[in-house]
Structure formats: C-alpha cells, structure tokens
Amino acid sequence: MIAMRALCRVRAIGHDDSLVDAISACKGASEPDRDIDARIALAVFPALRSLTVIAPGVWLQDDGNHVRALLYTATCRAAAMLVPSGYWIEAGPQGNHRGGRAWPMDSPSPG
C-alpha cells in the first residue's frame, strides 16, 4: 500500500512512466541488477540514450570517457537519489519503511 502511494507520488510530480516502471523492477529485484540500474539511469537521464552502450549501465561518450549508472539496486544511498526533493524515506532495521512529504507552510496539504 505504501509502495503504491509512493509510485503514485512519483507519477504525480511529473516523472514519466519509465521511471515508475524502473522503480517497480528495482523493488522486485532479489539481488543487484545492472540492467535495472541502466533502466533507472535512462529514466532519470534521458540524454544517455544518445550515447553508445558498451555494457549494461555503461555508456561511451564521444570523447572516449565512460558514463556509469549508479548501483541503484545495490546500495540504499544510490536508491535514495531517486526520492524527489521535499520527500523522505524512513527505514527501520528490519527493512520496514515509510515515506513523507514536507509541505510549505503557506500551501494546504493534499487531502
């Protein structure tokens, strides 16, 4: 239930469905997965689509440098980068979690 609300929030703030789909795939992963990391990176940074793919989650720039997707499926820190500004995630030691949103004082909170 909380996860579904979080996905709705992501969609509501303007992210496209590719990010929502990638986050869903990330939630379903049982171990780190570079293909999912690449999907997330492409959803967050669409300009990566213009680069040459040299491995899952690794792209080649015109100048020869490599761009690597963060290890979203391997680290909490990288996955936390997906949390939109103004939102937060609280996680307990057993993996239980909840999300929240800070609303400006002059704006009514959604009902």
Contacts in CASP RR format, 6 or more apart in sequence:
PFRMAT RR
TARGET T0000
AUTHOR 0000-0000-0000
METHOD contacts of the structure
MODEL  1
MIAMRALCRVRAIGHDDSLVDAISACKGASEPDRDIDARIALAVFPALRS
LTVIAPGVWLQDDGNHVRALLYTATCRAAAMLVPSGYWIEAGPQGNHRGG
RAWPMDSPSPG
2 97 0 8 1.000
2 98 0 8 1.000
2 99 0 8 1.000
3 27 0 8 1.000
6 99 0 8 1.000
7 20 0 8 1.000
7 23 0 8 1.000
7 24 0 8 1.000
9 84 0 8 1.000
9 87 0 8 1.000
9 101 0 8 1.000
10 19 0 8 1.000
10 20 0 8 1.000
10 23 0 8 1.000
10 84 0 8 1.000
11 17 0 8 1.000
11 20 0 8 1.000
13 84 0 8 1.000
15 43 0 8 1.000
15 84 0 8 1.000
16 43 0 8 1.000
18 39 0 8 1.000
18 42 0 8 1.000
18 43 0 8 1.000
19 40 0 8 1.000
19 43 0 8 1.000
19 44 0 8 1.000
19 82 0 8 1.000
21 39 0 8 1.000
21 43 0 8 1.000
22 36 0 8 1.000
22 39 0 8 1.000
22 40 0 8 1.000
22 42 0 8 1.000
22 43 0 8 1.000
23 40 0 8 1.000
23 82 0 8 1.000
25 33 0 8 1.000
25 36 0 8 1.000
25 39 0 8 1.000
26 36 0 8 1.000
26 40 0 8 1.000
26 72 0 8 1.000
26 73 0 8 1.000
26 79 0 8 1.000
29 36 0 8 1.000
29 73 0 8 1.000
31 73 0 8 1.000
32 71 0 8 1.000
32 73 0 8 1.000
32 74 0 8 1.000
33 73 0 8 1.000
34 55 0 8 1.000
34 56 0 8 1.000
34 57 0 8 1.000
34 69 0 8 1.000
34 73 0 8 1.000
35 56 0 8 1.000
35 57 0 8 1.000
36 72 0 8 1.000
36 73 0 8 1.000
37 56 0 8 1.000
37 57 0 8 1.000
37 69 0 8 1.000
37 70 0 8 1.000
37 71 0 8 1.000
37 72 0 8 1.000
37 73 0 8 1.000
37 74 0 8 1.000
38 53 0 8 1.000
38 56 0 8 1.000
38 57 0 8 1.000
38 69 0 8 1.000
40 69 0 8 1.000
40 70 0 8 1.000
40 72 0 8 1.000
40 82 0 8 1.000
41 48 0 8 1.000
41 57 0 8 1.000
41 69 0 8 1.000
41 70 0 8 1.000
41 72 0 8 1.000
42 48 0 8 1.000
42 49 0 8 1.000
44 82 0 8 1.000
48 59 0 8 1.000
48 67 0 8 1.000
51 59 0 8 1.000
51 60 0 8 1.000
51 61 0 8 1.000
51 67 0 8 1.000
52 59 0 8 1.000
52 60 0 8 1.000
53 59 0 8 1.000
53 60 0 8 1.000
54 60 0 8 1.000
54 66 0 8 1.000
57 68 0 8 1.000
57 69 0 8 1.000
58 66 0 8 1.000
58 67 0 8 1.000
58 68 0 8 1.000
58 69 0 8 1.000
59 66 0 8 1.000
59 67 0 8 1.000
60 66 0 8 1.000
60 67 0 8 1.000
61 67 0 8 1.000
70 78 0 8 1.000
70 81 0 8 1.000
71 78 0 8 1.000
72 78 0 8 1.000
72 79 0 8 1.000
72 81 0 8 1.000
72 82 0 8 1.000
73 79 0 8 1.000
76 91 0 8 1.000
80 89 0 8 1.000
83 89 0 8 1.000
86 101 0 8 1.000
86 102 0 8 1.000
87 99 0 8 1.000
87 100 0 8 1.000
87 101 0 8 1.000
87 102 0 8 1.000
88 99 0 8 1.000
88 100 0 8 1.000
88 101 0 8 1.000
88 102 0 8 1.000
89 97 0 8 1.000
89 98 0 8 1.000
89 99 0 8 1.000
89 100 0 8 1.000
90 97 0 8 1.000
90 98 0 8 1.000
90 99 0 8 1.000
90 100 0 8 1.000
91 97 0 8 1.000
103 109 0 8 1.000
END
